[in-house]
Amino acid sequence: MEQSMSETTKSFWHSAGYIPWFTADTASAVGAALRALAISLLGYAVSGSTIAAGWLGTSSMIAQQVASVFGGTFVDRHDRKRLIVANAVVGVLAWGAIAVLLLCGALSFPVLLLIAVLASGINGFLGSATDAMLRSIIDIRYYPKARSLNEGRDATITMVGGPIGGFLYSVAPWLPFLASACMYAVAGVAATGVREYGSDGGRIGEPDGDAAKGGFCHDFLEGWSWSLHRKTLVIVLIVAALVNFGVNGIQYAIQLHLVSCGTNATLIGFISGGISLTMLVGSLLAGKLSDKVPVGPTVCLAYLFICLCALPMALTDNYWVMLVANSLVGLPFPLINAMLLGFIFAKSPTSMQGRITVTLTVPAQVLSMFCSAVAGTLLPVFGFHGAVLLFLAVLVASAVLVICSRSIRSIPKAAQWEHTMLR
């Protein structure tokens, strides 16, 4: 008998370690949301250049993705609880240092770049520990619902975090960074409260026995080999890389365009707030539909919807048109993540969750690492419309690839996953 949504959610809160895990993950997400916009604003304020501000974001992303290539294997071989705490400590020190330097008037662009790159690199190396731990806390049957819950939570945080971060920055540039450091402190304290043992007697957050049998190189290659030998997963990675590049590129183009035009920081924050609002709505839809409709056809329609929503931004730079169109782009993402990624994780070995997380996120973000720099470089040359048109073309390519992929189109609804292979 299928459980209701309320029964499923109740099972989350009664799972060993879930409440402190959820608190730590939420606090980290709040910390990231509060500083996300402030970093771009500060980079432009310190350098006076959209190109330099763009490369600040790109350098940080490169550091994060390169480090995460090896981080997934490291996470699978070590106590995940301790790694979450360590990552939180780094967040406190890094973003707290920026706040202090701003208060003292001693922050230069090279120092900002150095701190941002180091913090991002460490976060990339240790950050997958949180998602990897979740798999050992809840039953895999609830994974689509759990992802929907997390998507809604993240959307809500980003929705309010962007405007609040912009507002705090307008009050004092150091405020969003101080607030971010405080939230990472909360995350670290909460993570220490994760129970050491689950109901089955096993240690929560520790790697499974099979994960630690081989050497680091063996485990590292095993994770990538498992992913790259599955045709459907490879196609998903290519599609994810394209859609992330297109959507993130549009986000950076809007943000840097508005910054260069002298738009109020709070209004810029509403851009990310708008897309987060629709993602929240999308997460509610995902919670109701993710286990009831077939994955393949739904994902195909979702990609077409993204392209149609992005089209108006290639035609006008009116703030309100951008706000509405950009917001609608985020609507289908929670459903895509809950269904498509839920299927992949459901068919992945428990002992490889950290490595599978990395093999999914790194290729999916490999192009997005350059979005900030590409957008910052294109804007002075081709203007806002030309930049958006390029990113829209990439979105169209991702939609075509999804629709033409029979292996993706044939993925059934969650009730049939047990009898469906990930080829």
C-alpha positions as CSV (number, residue, x, y, z in Angstrom):
1,M,0.0,0.0,0.0
2,E,1.4,3.4,-1.0
3,Q,2.1,5.9,1.8
4,S,0.6,9.3,1.7
5,M,2.7,12.4,1.4
6,S,2.1,13.2,5.1
7,E,3.2,9.7,6.1
8,T,6.3,9.9,4.0
9,T,7.3,13.3,5.4
10,K,6.7,12.0,8.9
11,S,9.1,9.1,8.2
12,F,11.8,11.7,7.3
13,W,11.5,13.4,10.7
14,H,11.5,10.1,12.6
15,S,14.6,8.8,10.8
16,A,17.7,8.7,12.9
17,G,19.8,11.8,12.5
18,Y,17.5,13.5,9.9
19,I,16.6,16.6,12.0
20,P,20.2,17.7,12.7
21,W,21.2,16.8,9.1
22,F,18.3,18.9,7.7
23,T,19.3,21.7,10.1
24,A,22.9,21.7,9.0
25,D,22.1,21.4,5.3
26,T,19.5,24.3,5.6
27,A,21.9,26.6,7.5
28,S,24.6,26.0,4.8
29,A,22.2,26.7,2.1
30,V,21.2,30.0,3.8
31,G,24.8,31.0,4.2
32,A,25.4,30.3,0.5
33,A,22.3,32.3,-0.6
34,L,23.1,35.3,1.5
35,R,26.6,35.7,-0.1
36,A,25.8,34.6,-3.6
37,L,24.7,38.0,-5.0
38,A,27.0,39.9,-2.6
39,I,30.1,38.3,-4.2
40,S,29.2,39.6,-7.7
41,L,28.3,43.0,-6.4
42,L,31.5,43.2,-4.4
43,G,33.6,41.9,-7.2
44,Y,32.3,44.7,-9.5
45,A,32.6,47.3,-6.8
46,V,36.3,46.4,-6.1
47,S,37.4,46.0,-9.7
48,G,35.0,48.2,-11.6
49,S,34.8,45.7,-14.4
50,T,32.2,43.2,-15.5
51,I,34.9,41.1,-17.0
52,A,36.8,40.9,-13.6
53,A,33.6,40.3,-11.7
54,G,32.8,37.5,-14.2
55,W,36.1,35.8,-13.8
56,L,35.7,36.0,-10.0
57,G,32.7,33.7,-10.3
58,T,34.3,31.5,-12.9
59,S,37.6,31.0,-10.9
60,S,35.6,30.0,-7.9
61,M,33.5,27.5,-9.9
62,I,36.7,26.0,-11.5
63,A,38.2,25.5,-8.1
64,Q,35.0,23.9,-6.7
65,Q,34.5,21.5,-9.6
66,V,38.2,20.4,-9.9
67,A,38.3,19.7,-6.2
68,S,35.0,17.9,-6.3
69,V,36.4,15.4,-8.8
70,F,38.4,13.9,-6.0
71,G,36.1,14.9,-3.2
72,G,33.5,12.3,-3.9
73,T,35.9,9.4,-3.4
74,F,37.4,11.1,-0.3
75,V,33.8,11.4,1.2
76,D,33.0,7.8,0.5
77,R,36.2,6.7,2.5
78,H,35.8,9.0,5.5
79,D,33.3,9.9,8.3
80,R,30.8,12.1,6.5
81,K,29.7,13.8,9.7
82,R,33.2,15.1,10.4
83,L,33.6,16.3,6.9
84,I,30.3,18.4,7.1
85,V,31.6,20.0,10.3
86,A,35.0,20.7,8.7
87,N,33.3,22.3,5.7
88,A,31.2,24.5,7.9
89,V,34.3,25.7,9.8
90,V,36.0,26.7,6.6
91,G,32.8,28.7,5.6
92,V,32.9,30.6,9.0
93,L,36.6,31.5,8.6
94,A,36.5,32.5,4.9
95,W,33.4,34.6,4.8
96,G,34.0,36.0,8.2
97,A,37.5,37.1,7.0
98,I,35.9,39.0,4.1
99,A,33.5,40.8,6.5
100,V,36.4,41.8,8.8
101,L,38.6,43.0,5.8
102,L,35.7,45.1,4.5
103,L,35.1,46.6,8.0
104,C,38.8,47.5,8.1
105,G,38.8,48.9,4.5
106,A,41.6,46.4,3.6
107,L,40.0,44.2,1.0
108,S,41.5,44.2,-2.5
109,F,40.3,42.3,-5.5
110,P,43.3,39.8,-5.4
111,V,42.5,39.0,-1.8
112,L,38.8,38.6,-2.5
113,L,39.7,36.3,-5.4
114,L,42.0,34.3,-3.3
115,I,39.6,33.7,-0.4
116,A,36.7,33.0,-2.8
117,V,38.7,30.4,-4.7
118,L,40.1,28.7,-1.6
119,A,36.7,28.5,0.1
120,S,35.0,27.2,-3.1
121,G,37.7,24.6,-3.6
122,I,37.4,23.2,-0.1
123,N,33.6,23.3,-0.4
124,G,33.9,21.3,-3.7
125,F,36.2,18.7,-2.0
126,L,34.0,18.2,1.1
127,G,30.5,19.4,0.0
128,S,29.2,16.1,-1.3
129,A,29.3,14.7,2.2
130,T,25.9,16.1,3.0
131,D,24.1,14.5,0.1
132,A,26.0,11.2,0.6
133,M,24.9,11.1,4.2
134,L,21.3,11.5,3.3
135,R,21.2,8.2,1.5
136,S,22.2,6.4,4.8
137,I,19.4,8.2,6.8
138,I,16.3,7.7,4.7
139,D,14.9,4.7,2.7
140,I,15.5,4.9,-1.0
141,R,11.8,4.4,-1.6
142,Y,11.3,8.0,-0.3
143,Y,14.1,9.5,-2.4
144,P,11.9,11.3,-5.0
145,K,9.9,12.8,-2.2
146,A,13.0,13.7,-0.2
147,R,14.5,15.4,-3.2
148,S,11.3,17.3,-3.7
149,L,11.3,18.5,-0.1
150,N,14.9,19.6,-0.4
151,E,14.2,21.4,-3.7
152,G,11.4,23.3,-2.1
153,R,13.6,24.2,0.9
154,D,16.4,25.4,-1.4
155,A,14.0,27.3,-3.6
156,T,12.6,29.1,-0.6
157,I,16.0,30.0,0.8
158,T,17.2,31.3,-2.5
159,M,13.9,33.2,-3.0
160,V,14.4,35.2,0.1
161,G,18.2,35.0,0.3
162,G,18.8,36.9,-2.9
163,P,16.7,40.0,-2.0
164,I,17.9,39.9,1.7
165,G,21.5,39.5,0.6
166,G,21.1,42.5,-1.8
167,F,19.4,44.5,1.0
168,L,22.1,43.7,3.5
169,Y,24.8,44.7,1.0
170,S,23.0,48.0,0.3
171,V,23.1,48.7,4.1
172,A,26.7,47.7,4.5
173,P,28.8,45.5,2.1
174,W,30.2,43.4,5.0
175,L,26.8,42.5,6.4
176,P,25.9,39.6,4.0
177,F,29.3,38.0,4.6
178,L,29.0,38.2,8.4
179,A,25.5,36.7,8.2
180,S,26.8,34.0,5.9
181,A,29.6,33.2,8.4
182,C,27.1,32.9,11.2
183,M,24.9,30.5,9.3
184,Y,27.9,28.2,8.6
185,A,28.6,28.3,12.3
186,V,25.0,27.1,12.9
187,A,25.5,24.3,10.3
188,G,28.7,23.1,12.0
189,V,27.0,22.9,15.4
190,A,23.9,21.2,14.0
191,A,26.0,18.6,12.2
192,T,27.7,17.6,15.5
193,G,24.2,16.5,16.7
194,V,23.8,13.8,14.0
195,R,23.4,10.5,15.8
196,E,26.3,8.2,15.5
197,Y,24.2,5.1,15.1
198,G,21.0,4.4,13.1
199,S,18.2,2.0,14.0
200,D,20.0,-0.9,12.2
201,G,23.0,-0.4,14.5
202,G,25.2,0.9,11.7
203,R,27.1,4.2,11.9
204,I,25.4,7.0,10.1
205,G,27.6,8.9,7.7
206,E,30.5,6.4,7.7
207,P,31.4,4.7,4.4
208,D,30.1,1.2,3.8
209,G,32.5,-1.6,4.1
210,D,32.8,-2.2,0.4
211,A,33.7,1.4,-0.2
212,A,36.9,1.3,1.8
213,K,38.3,-2.1,0.6
214,G,40.2,-0.7,-2.3
215,G,42.8,2.0,-2.5
216,F,41.9,5.7,-3.3
217,C,42.7,5.4,-7.0
218,H,40.7,2.1,-7.2
219,D,37.6,3.7,-5.6
220,F,38.0,6.9,-7.7
221,L,38.2,5.0,-11.0
222,E,35.4,2.6,-9.9
223,G,32.9,5.5,-9.5
224,W,33.7,7.1,-12.8
225,S,33.7,3.7,-14.6
226,W,30.3,2.9,-13.2
227,S,28.8,6.1,-14.5
228,L,30.5,6.3,-17.8
229,H,29.6,2.8,-18.8
230,R,25.9,3.5,-18.7
231,K,24.6,5.1,-21.9
232,T,21.5,6.8,-20.4
233,L,23.6,8.4,-17.6
234,V,26.1,9.7,-20.2
235,I,23.4,11.4,-22.2
236,V,21.9,12.8,-19.0
237,L,25.3,14.3,-18.1
238,I,25.7,15.9,-21.5
239,V,22.1,17.3,-21.4
240,A,22.6,18.6,-17.8
241,A,25.9,20.3,-18.8
242,L,24.2,22.1,-21.7
243,V,21.1,23.2,-19.8
244,N,23.1,24.4,-16.8
245,F,25.4,26.4,-19.0
246,G,22.4,28.0,-20.8
247,V,20.4,28.8,-17.7
248,N,23.3,29.9,-15.5
249,G,24.7,32.0,-18.4
250,I,21.4,33.9,-18.6
251,Q,21.4,34.4,-14.9
252,Y,24.9,35.9,-15.0
253,A,24.1,38.0,-18.0
254,I,21.0,39.5,-16.3
255,Q,22.9,40.1,-13.1
256,L,26.0,41.7,-14.6
257,H,23.9,43.7,-17.0
258,L,21.8,45.2,-14.2
259,V,24.9,45.8,-12.1
260,S,26.6,47.7,-14.9
261,C,23.4,49.7,-15.4
262,G,23.5,50.8,-11.7
263,T,20.3,48.9,-10.8
264,N,19.4,48.8,-7.1
265,A,21.0,45.8,-5.3
266,T,17.6,44.8,-3.8
267,L,16.0,44.8,-7.3
268,I,18.8,42.6,-8.6
269,G,18.2,40.3,-5.7
270,F,14.6,39.9,-6.8
271,I,15.8,38.3,-10.0
272,S,17.1,35.3,-8.1
273,G,14.2,35.5,-5.7
274,G,11.7,35.2,-8.6
275,I,13.2,32.1,-10.1
276,S,13.4,30.6,-6.6
277,L,9.7,31.3,-6.1
278,T,8.8,29.3,-9.2
279,M,11.2,26.6,-8.1
280,L,9.3,26.4,-4.8
281,V,6.0,26.0,-6.8
282,G,7.8,23.5,-8.9
283,S,8.9,21.5,-5.9
284,L,5.3,21.4,-4.7
285,L,4.3,20.0,-8.1
286,A,7.2,17.6,-7.9
287,G,6.0,16.4,-4.5
288,K,2.6,15.5,-6.0
289,L,3.7,14.2,-9.4
290,S,7.3,12.9,-9.2
291,D,6.1,9.3,-8.4
292,K,2.9,9.4,-10.4
293,V,3.9,10.3,-13.9
294,P,6.3,8.7,-16.4
295,V,9.8,10.3,-16.1
296,G,10.7,10.4,-19.8
297,P,7.8,12.3,-21.4
298,T,7.6,14.7,-18.5
299,V,11.3,15.6,-18.7
300,C,11.0,16.2,-22.5
301,L,8.1,18.6,-22.0
302,A,10.0,20.3,-19.2
303,Y,13.0,21.1,-21.4
304,L,10.8,22.5,-24.1
305,F,9.1,24.7,-21.5
306,I,12.5,26.1,-20.4
307,C,13.4,27.2,-23.9
308,L,10.1,28.9,-24.5
309,C,10.4,30.8,-21.2
310,A,13.9,32.0,-22.0
311,L,13.0,33.3,-25.5
312,P,11.5,36.8,-24.4
313,M,14.8,37.7,-22.7
314,A,16.6,37.5,-26.1
315,L,14.2,40.2,-27.4
316,T,14.0,42.8,-24.6
317,D,15.9,43.9,-21.5
318,N,12.9,45.4,-19.8
319,Y,13.3,44.6,-16.1
320,W,9.8,43.3,-15.5
321,V,9.9,41.0,-18.6
322,M,13.2,39.7,-17.5
323,L,11.9,39.1,-14.0
324,V,8.8,37.1,-15.2
325,A,10.5,35.2,-18.0
326,N,13.6,34.3,-15.9
327,S,11.4,33.2,-13.0
328,L,9.4,30.8,-15.2
329,V,12.6,29.1,-16.3
330,G,13.0,27.7,-12.8
331,L,9.5,26.1,-12.6
332,P,10.3,22.6,-14.1
333,F,13.7,22.1,-12.5
334,P,12.5,20.5,-9.2
335,L,10.5,18.0,-11.2
336,I,13.4,17.2,-13.5
337,N,15.7,16.7,-10.5
338,A,13.2,14.7,-8.4
339,M,12.4,12.3,-11.3
340,L,15.5,12.0,-13.4
341,L,18.1,12.2,-10.6
342,G,15.9,10.3,-8.3
343,F,15.9,7.4,-10.8
344,I,19.7,7.5,-11.2
345,F,20.3,7.5,-7.4
346,A,17.7,4.8,-6.9
347,K,19.6,2.5,-9.3
348,S,23.1,3.4,-7.8
349,P,24.9,1.3,-5.2
350,T,24.6,2.8,-1.6
351,S,28.3,2.4,-1.1
352,M,29.0,4.7,-4.1
353,Q,26.7,7.6,-3.3
354,G,29.5,10.1,-2.8
355,R,31.2,9.2,-6.0
356,I,28.0,9.0,-8.0
357,T,27.1,12.5,-6.7
358,V,30.4,13.8,-8.1
359,T,30.1,12.0,-11.4
360,L,26.8,13.6,-11.8
361,T,27.6,17.2,-10.7
362,V,31.1,17.7,-12.1
363,P,30.3,16.9,-15.8
364,A,27.0,18.7,-15.4
365,Q,28.8,21.8,-14.2
366,V,31.9,21.6,-16.4
367,L,30.5,24.2,-18.8
368,S,28.8,26.3,-16.2
369,M,32.2,27.0,-14.6
370,F,32.8,29.5,-17.4
371,C,29.3,31.1,-17.5
372,S,30.2,34.1,-15.4
373,A,33.3,34.9,-17.5
374,V,31.5,34.2,-20.8
375,A,28.6,36.5,-19.8
376,G,30.9,39.2,-18.5
377,T,32.9,39.1,-21.7
378,L,30.0,38.9,-24.1
379,L,28.1,41.8,-22.6
380,P,30.5,44.6,-23.7
381,V,30.9,43.1,-27.2
382,F,27.4,41.9,-28.2
383,G,25.2,43.5,-25.6
384,F,22.6,41.8,-23.4
385,H,20.4,40.5,-26.3
386,G,23.4,38.9,-28.1
387,A,24.6,37.2,-24.9
388,V,21.1,35.8,-24.1
389,L,20.7,34.6,-27.7
390,L,23.9,32.5,-27.4
391,F,22.8,30.9,-24.1
392,L,19.3,30.3,-25.6
393,A,20.8,28.4,-28.5
394,V,22.5,26.1,-26.0
395,L,19.2,25.5,-24.2
396,V,17.6,24.5,-27.5
397,A,20.4,22.0,-28.2
398,S,19.8,20.4,-24.8
399,A,16.1,20.1,-25.5
400,V,16.7,18.5,-28.9
401,L,19.1,16.0,-27.3
402,V,16.6,15.0,-24.6
403,I,13.7,14.5,-27.1
404,C,15.9,12.5,-29.4
405,S,17.1,10.1,-26.7
406,R,15.0,7.0,-26.6
407,S,16.6,5.8,-23.4
408,I,15.5,8.9,-21.5
409,R,12.0,9.0,-23.1
410,S,11.4,5.4,-22.0
411,I,12.1,5.9,-18.2
412,P,8.9,5.0,-16.5
413,K,7.3,6.3,-13.3
414,A,8.8,5.5,-9.9
415,A,6.5,2.5,-9.1
416,Q,8.2,0.7,-12.0
417,W,11.8,1.6,-11.2
418,E,12.5,-1.6,-9.3
419,H,12.1,-3.5,-12.6
420,T,13.8,-1.0,-14.8
421,M,17.5,-1.1,-15.5
422,L,19.8,2.0,-15.8
423,R,21.4,1.2,-19.1
